[in-house]
Amino acid sequence: MSSRVSSTPFSSSHGWKYDVFLSFRGADTRLNFVDHLSAALDRKRIVSFRDDKDIEKGNTIDSELQKAILESRIFLVIVSPNYVYSTWCLDELLKILRCRKRKGQVVLPVFYHVQPSDLRDRNGSFLNAVAECHWQQVHWDKIDKWKNGLIQLTSIAGWVLTRDRHEASIIKDIVRVVRKRLLPGNLQKSRTGRLMKPVAAEQEAVPLNKTKDWRAALTEVAGTAEWDTEDNNYND
């Protein structure tokens, strides 16, 4: 487990140790998408934390990881095909969603070779895999919480990365959006460490299940950014 710290975080003056926390299933994305995304964040001097150990430690997130979650301004949650088979990832997701609700931290989902509609279907194979894989390990109440967490994630605007899209262009978009979220005007915090008010772009994020174009949802996340259809990038 390690943090990628290359400089002082943009949000350090507001009490955050990390600008970004990367949540992902290592077996699917560590050596490709997440590695490239982490390097892109580093190049923009965005301080990120990522868990570099692919170790299952029961159903409990260890104290170091919990501390990193509490100290991160933005969460990039990368849901991949094998995400639901990890109790570690599922517990981490619940912790992240609680922080979003209680402390106003920002959650930006990335659906990596997974369609959000697959997560919304309670009778679909993706959510059924949660129960089939873990019913002997945990109580059914916990399984329902995991399912609800995955469904909730699909209501937050983010990115859908299909196999026919270039990862580099999506990563570029993610970094631009993250940088906008880290602008001083989006880091309003009280002395107690709680947000004074939710960030507008988070409030107005377009649920992916209510838009025909995932790029429209992404534009909402970016706030004032404008979508450039010519080169699939954001204009600052």
Secondary structure, DSSP 8 states (H G I E B T S, - for coil): -EEE-SS--TTGGGT-SEEEEEE--HHHHTTTHHHHHHHHHHHTT--EEE-------TT---HHHHHHHHTEEEEEEEE-TTGGG-HHHHHHHHHHHHHHHHH--EEEEEEES--HHHHH-TTSHHHHHHHHHHTTTS-HHHHHHHHHHHHHHTTS--EEE-TTS-HHHHHHHHHHHHHHHTSGGG--B-TTSSBSS--HHHHT---GGG-S-HHHHHHHHHTT-EEETTTTEEE-
